């Protein structure tokens, strides 16, 4: 909508420029046909010129650096974006302008259509007489005479002598096709009904039409004095319709003066060219600047300076103020980057001015900020230890005797055996009997109904889940120390299907250990694992434990997770450490 408003305003300015030149320099001149061409050109320019746009180049020697944009800092394990929040309420002025403009357009269009339709009905019910190659419609409904396209409306009460002079005048309107100018004039008024210049411009066109018709009518009149006398008799007539040329339009002293036959010099006709510099000035005023950045080779630089305008430098610190060695410093969205040295110092060249710089290090929160070209950058990375998600496992009651529960579940019909699950793998009864009880952490027993809900038809005779003891470590010491492990990267790893899929997987996989239920053990278990650059889950460890049985169950579920979408740093897959919180709650 704003583009339409801009077009209408530009169109109004163009029309005003042509109208001003005509009013100041051309309206009193007697080259009426040239003036007609000028006035038509003004309307066409008002419609066409707003679509024509020019531009000019502005050479810049360096890229502009925004002064008011604050640095963007990360406040979580994910990189924070700057967000512009719109006001809750603002005045929609374009909508109101559109309503006002449309209303005015509809009113004036309705008026023209109503007037034209009334004349059409008169033509249909009246007798049309062809005389002197024009169509004459006699009607007593109009006191004055006028032409409407190829029709001339006359009052039958007028004397024959006056009618003859009037027909000569109206015939010139039809022969010169003045109705084309009137249609263009009404179109510009429809689109610029709010612009007083549009209405004045229409009056200029009608007035010039009368000058043209008077000049030709007098040339063909046998008695010019009679023609002028006929004009005086219609001195007090008024306008009938907007699309008609009335015989008595603009009947004043000036119109009689314009009937005198005076030659116009070529020099005076050249005044019409005054519009040319006005057109050039308006085009230049509406021209858009096109900023062009000069090549580095074309910029004169002092030989004594070695500082580049697209190079940044600075120091990266830990939260305690000590320099951080090995911090990653890259231009966001590119592979152009560097690392800080043992003193935390970094230097990075070829940095676009409007880019963003990402600072990251294993176990520390990443920070995004704008580059500073004129001073040394100082960046602080703080520690993080936030879980990826929080999972809640609810256990209902406990069994007083494991042996009794197992015996109850193992009871079966037709000698069918229950399903044995060892650390997530199906085993036979013989393999179960060979297990060393000292290596068993806990056993979960599911009766037939509950087993079928979990394992389907495989659990139709009950299920026994066995979890063996595992060595629990508190760090990632088994990981190759030479391999860099990230905590936060530009593109974080993701479980296939997203967070909802991760929740469903854990909810259907995890079991509340019976031994923990018997001991009323509950609490939060923090499990850390590595999502390798291949997407595999490795090195699952317990950061915070509650009970060996709960810890082992949490580890078992994490180790059984399928491959993830790996995390990426500088668009390259990397190993990323994650922390998962699992809450075991008894009810």
C-alpha positions, 0 to 999 in steps of 0.5 A: 500500500505504501508503494501505491501512495508513493506513486500517487504522490509522485504523480501529483508532483509531476502534474503540478510541475506541468500545470505551473509552467503552463500557468506562468508562461503558456496560458496567454499564448495563442499557439493553442494546438501546441498548448493542447499537446503540452497539456496532454503530455502533462497528463501522460507524464503524471501517469508514466514518469513515477514508474521511471527511476534513476540512480547515481553512484556514491563512491565510499572509501570504507565500509560503514561501521554501525555505532549504535548496535550493541554487542550480542552476548550468549546467555545460554548453551545456545547462541542467542540471536538479536530480536527486534520486537515490534510495538504492541500497538501502532497507528496504521495510517496507510489503511486509513489513507487507503479508505479515504482515497478509495471513498473519494475515487468511488464518489467521483466515478459514480458521478461521471457514470451517472451523468453519462448514463443520463445522456445515454437515456436522452439519446435513446428516447430522442430523435437523432438528426445527422446534419453537417456530418454531425449527430444532433440531439434536440432536447429542451432539458438543457438550456445550453448547447454542448458536444458529447463525443460525436453527439451535439445537444441543442435546445430546439427553442434556439433560433436557426441563425444561432444554431448554425453558429453553434453547430460550427463551434461544436463541430470543431470539438468533434472533428478535433476529438477533444473528447480524448483530452476530456477522458484523460483529464477525468482519469487524472482527477479520479486518481488525484481528486484530493489534489487541487492542481488536478481540477485546475488542470482540467479547467486549462484543458477545457479553456484551451478547447474553446480557444481551438474551436473558436479559432476554427469556427470564426475562420469558417463563419461568414459573419464573425460578429454574429458568432460573437453575438451568439456567445454573448447570448449564452453568457450565463449558461453553466456546465452540463456534464464533465465529459462534454464541451459546453458552447459557453464554457469560460465565456469572458473577456479573455476568450473574446481577446483570444479570437483575434488573429495574431501571429506568434513568433518562434521565440515565444513558442520556445517557452514550452521548452521550459518544462525540460529543465523542470523534468530533469530536476524532478528526475534527479530529486527522485533518483536513488543513491547507489553506494559503491565501495572502492576497491582496496587498490584504489584507496590511498593508504599511508605507507607508515601504517600497517593497520588494516580496516578489516582486521580485528585483534583482542584477548579472550579471558576465562571467568576468573580473568585468566587468559584463555588458550585455544579459544575458537574465534570465527566469522559466523557462517564462514570457515574463516577463523583462528584460535587464541594463543597461550596469552589469550591473544588472537588476530583475524583478518578479512573480516566484513564490517557487518559480520558477527564474530563467534567465540567458543571453547569446550565447557564454556558458553559461546559469545557472539559480538560485532567486530571492533576495528578501532580498538582491542576486543576483550571477550570473557567466556564463562563456565556452563553445566546445564542439562539438555533435558529433564526426564522424570521416571515414576515408580509405583510401589515396591515388591517385598520379596524379589524371589517371590515376584520372580516365582510368580512371574515364572509360573506359566502354562504349557511349559512356555518360558518367560522372556529374558532380557540381559542389558537390553539383549534377549537371552535364553533361560540357560544363559540366564541360569549361568549368570553370576549373581554377584554381577547382577545389579538388579532384576525387574520382573513384569507379569503377563499383562504388564509385559504385553503392554511393553513388549507385545506378543513377546511378553505374553508369558512374562518378562524378566529384565536383568541389569548387570553391574558396570564400572561407573566413572565420573569423567571422560577419561576413556576418550582420546585426549587428542580429540577436541570435545565441544560443549556448545557449537554453532549447530547443536546435535539433535536426536532424530525426530527432535526433542519430542522423539527423544522424550518418547524413546526414553519413556518407552525404554527406561524401567524403574528398578525394583531394588530401588523401589524396595529401598524407596530410592529416588532422586536426580541422576545426571548422565553425561555422554558424547555425541560423536561427529558420526552421530554415535553415543559414546562415553556415557558417565554419571556426573551425579548419582543417587543409587547404583540401580538408578544410575545403571538404569540411566546409563543403560538407556543412554547407551541404547540410544540410536545415532543422533544428528551430529553437532557442527562447528564451522560447518564441520561435524565435531564431537559434542558433550551433552548432559541429561537429567533423569528424575526418578520419583516414587508414588 
